[in-house]
């Protein structure tokens, strides 16, 4: 993840105004002014204080002082840092406004009559408010340090952790993607612990694709150092996440085995030579997602066979007869792509089976997206959902799709075999951060759930 990416992720401009040295000087001057004001407060509380209080001290000491009055005392030449309508630049949903509100709600009780947490926050607001024209980049290191200093530290583990966990980084992963993977794998305590660390880095952090041996419950700093250490890189190992499509699996196998993708693609061309059902035209759905370590010199054929055999093992362990492998994998691949949280897998399976039983179209966006060649998101357009030439389009073609749309894991396979009991006919994942999903029986209930999702999307722009 580059510094530019970090700035843009925080809503900052890629442009800079002034030099970092100039930014340092102005920021240090503002903090110095804060310390002087704090010293005056302490002196004013002393019985020995006899001098009259200045107008600036009176403003700073007043809990009813306005934003403009405090900002004027901090820097009389800065003027009003608010924008049109009296709003803090960036709007009420901007990272800046969130930080101001968050920091105010976590202030420590004051022993003296000091407004330092509020004062520091307003300095940040004043600085950022004056930099909306493109100078945020110059102040980013200083703001990051200040954020780190006053942000609660209970969102991070301490130390190097224990145990072993393999985390896979694929080409194109951003710093945000890596932070999410580490949190989900139990390496770091929270997403923000690692991502905020990246924002504070003075140099670019480049994540190389591959598998990394890490520990559970590591501090964000320890995790970052481990991922930059070549000794943490696992050789000849491929980590295949659940729901990964065949076209994305083959490059992961190529990286681990050093076998060219073209050679692996050629080896996977004939599904039936590996025992796949007669309906299969590709090995989609039969390349089991797991962690594999290959011996040096392994052939492309044996690499593919390893994954297919592992799928058959999972189906056999679940009690699936060879004649039922195809329909089980097709349904499981939909559940894998559509479900979010683990407890929802059997419910999603039930919705699809209820629709099939009632003669309804499945209307799965994941199938439509797969038919367009998009294997990474499940969002679609009106035109794509109306496209009858897409043979995977379950909005216009009845029944299950013509084939699997991903490679499902054990959880999805078991959900396809053992759906939950319930009358649901609809579902929508309304919170894309947490995966929370609403299941509905009637169209009216579903419409209300969709509105809740749409509101979440408006409140969290940038999600697909």
LINJOFEN-V130854 format. One record per pair of residues at least 12 apart in sequence whose ideal C-beta (glycine too) atoms are under 7 Angstrom apart, sorted by the first residue. I is the first residue (numbers start at 1). J is the second residue. If there is no record, write none. Layout:
[[I | J] [I | J]]
//
This chain:
[[1 | 174] [1 | 175] [1 | 198] [1 | 205] [1 | 207] [2 | 204] [3 | 204] [5 | 174] [5 | 175] [6 | 175] [6 | 198] [6 | 199] [7 | 136] [7 | 137] [7 | 140] [9 | 176] [10 | 95] [10 | 199] [11 | 90] [11 | 94] [11 | 95] [12 | 136] [12 | 137] [12 | 140] [13 | 134] [13 | 136] [13 | 137] [14 | 137] [15 | 134] [15 | 137] [16 | 134] [16 | 135] [16 | 137] [16 | 138] [17 | 133] [17 | 134] [17 | 135] [17 | 138] [18 | 135] [18 | 138] [19 | 138] [20 | 138] [23 | 138] [23 | 139] [23 | 142] [24 | 142] [27 | 139] [27 | 142] [30 | 74] [30 | 123] [33 | 74] [34 | 116] [34 | 119] [34 | 120] [34 | 123] [37 | 60] [37 | 119] [38 | 114] [38 | 116] [40 | 57] [41 | 61] [41 | 112] [41 | 113] [41 | 114] [42 | 112] [44 | 57] [45 | 112] [45 | 113] [56 | 73] [59 | 73] [60 | 73] [60 | 115] [61 | 113] [67 | 82] [68 | 80] [70 | 122] [71 | 122] [71 | 126] [74 | 122] [74 | 123] [74 | 126] [75 | 126] [78 | 126] [78 | 130] [81 | 125] [81 | 126] [81 | 129] [81 | 130] [82 | 129] [88 | 100] [88 | 125] [88 | 129] [89 | 128] [89 | 129] [89 | 132] [93 | 459] [96 | 125] [96 | 128] [99 | 147] [100 | 121] [100 | 125] [103 | 117] [103 | 121] [103 | 150] [104 | 118] [104 | 121] [106 | 152] [117 | 150] [120 | 146] [120 | 150] [124 | 143] [124 | 146] [127 | 139] [141 | 202] [144 | 199] [144 | 200] [148 | 200] [155 | 189] [155 | 190] [155 | 192] [155 | 193] [156 | 189] [156 | 193] [156 | 219] [156 | 220] [157 | 188] [157 | 189] [157 | 217] [157 | 218] [157 | 219] [158 | 219] [159 | 219] [159 | 222] [160 | 215] [160 | 218] [160 | 222] [161 | 215] [161 | 216] [161 | 217] [161 | 218] [161 | 222] [162 | 215] [162 | 216] [162 | 217] [163 | 215] [163 | 216] [164 | 213] [164 | 215] [165 | 185] [165 | 186] [165 | 187] [165 | 214] [165 | 215] [165 | 216] [166 | 211] [166 | 213] [166 | 234] [166 | 237] [166 | 239] [166 | 291] [167 | 181] [167 | 182] [167 | 185] [167 | 187] [167 | 212] [167 | 214] [168 | 211] [168 | 239] [168 | 241] [169 | 207] [169 | 208] [169 | 209] [169 | 210] [169 | 212] [170 | 209] [170 | 252] [171 | 209] [173 | 207] [175 | 195] [175 | 198] [175 | 205] [176 | 195] [178 | 207] [179 | 191] [179 | 194] [179 | 195] [182 | 194] [182 | 223] [186 | 216] [186 | 217] [187 | 214] [187 | 216] [187 | 218] [187 | 223] [188 | 218] [188 | 220] [188 | 223] [193 | 220] [194 | 220] [194 | 223] [197 | 220] [197 | 221] [197 | 224] [207 | 227] [209 | 255] [210 | 233] [210 | 255] [211 | 234] [211 | 237] [211 | 238] [211 | 239] [212 | 227] [212 | 232] [212 | 233] [212 | 234] [213 | 232] [213 | 234] [214 | 226] [214 | 232] [236 | 256] [236 | 257] [236 | 293] [236 | 294] [236 | 296] [237 | 256] [237 | 291] [237 | 292] [237 | 293] [238 | 252] [238 | 253] [238 | 256] [238 | 292] [239 | 291] [240 | 252] [240 | 289] [240 | 290] [241 | 289] [242 | 289] [242 | 336] [242 | 408] [242 | 409] [242 | 412] [243 | 336] [243 | 337] [243 | 406] [244 | 289] [244 | 406] [244 | 407] [245 | 284] [245 | 375] [245 | 406] [246 | 282] [246 | 283] [246 | 284] [246 | 287] [247 | 375] [248 | 375] [249 | 287] [249 | 407] [250 | 264] [250 | 265] [253 | 303] [256 | 294] [257 | 294] [257 | 298] [257 | 303] [259 | 300] [259 | 303] [263 | 300] [264 | 300] [264 | 303] [264 | 304] [267 | 300] [267 | 301] [267 | 304] [268 | 283] [268 | 304] [271 | 283] [274 | 304] [274 | 305] [274 | 308] [275 | 308] [275 | 312] [276 | 308] [277 | 325] [277 | 326] [279 | 326] [281 | 403] [283 | 308] [284 | 403] [284 | 404] [284 | 407] [285 | 329] [285 | 330] [285 | 333] [285 | 404] [285 | 407] [285 | 408] [286 | 308] [286 | 311] [286 | 329] [287 | 307] [287 | 308] [287 | 311] [287 | 407] [288 | 307] [288 | 310] [288 | 311] [288 | 314] [288 | 407] [289 | 407] [289 | 409] [290 | 310] [292 | 306] [314 | 410] [314 | 413] [315 | 328] [315 | 413] [318 | 413] [318 | 414] [318 | 417] [320 | 417] [327 | 400] [328 | 413] [328 | 416] [328 | 417] [329 | 404] [329 | 408] [330 | 400] [330 | 401] [330 | 403] [330 | 404] [331 | 349] [331 | 352] [331 | 400] [331 | 416] [332 | 408] [332 | 412] [332 | 413] [332 | 416] [333 | 404] [333 | 405] [333 | 406] [333 | 408] [334 | 352] [334 | 364] [334 | 366] [334 | 367] [334 | 405] [335 | 348] [335 | 349] [335 | 408] [335 | 412] [335 | 415] [335 | 416] [336 | 406] [336 | 408] [336 | 409] [336 | 412] [337 | 366] [337 | 378] [337 | 405] [337 | 406] [338 | 364] [338 | 366] [338 | 378] [340 | 429] [340 | 435] [340 | 437] [341 | 435] [341 | 437] [342 | 411] [344 | 437] [345 | 411] [345 | 412] [345 | 415] [346 | 415] [346 | 418] [346 | 419] [346 | 420] [347 | 420] [347 | 422] [347 | 424] [347 | 427] [347 | 439] [348 | 427] [349 | 415] [349 | 416] [349 | 419] [350 | 419] [350 | 420] [350 | 422] [350 | 424] [351 | 424] [351 | 425] [351 | 426] [351 | 427] [351 | 439] [353 | 419] [354 | 424] [354 | 425] [355 | 425] [356 | 399] [361 | 394] [361 | 395] [361 | 398] [362 | 394] [363 | 394] [363 | 395] [364 | 394] [365 | 378] [365 | 379] [365 | 380] [366 | 378] [366 | 405] [367 | 392] [367 | 393] [367 | 394] [367 | 401] [367 | 405] [368 | 380] [368 | 384] [368 | 385] [368 | 390] [368 | 392] [368 | 393] [368 | 395] [370 | 392] [370 | 405] [371 | 390] [371 | 391] [371 | 392] [371 | 393] [372 | 384] [372 | 390] [377 | 464] [379 | 464] [392 | 405] [423 | 441] [424 | 439] [424 | 440] [424 | 441] [425 | 441] [426 | 440] [426 | 446] [427 | 439] [428 | 446] [428 | 449] [428 | 450] [428 | 453] [430 | 449] [430 | 452] [430 | 453] [430 | 456] [431 | 456] [432 | 463] [438 | 452]]
//
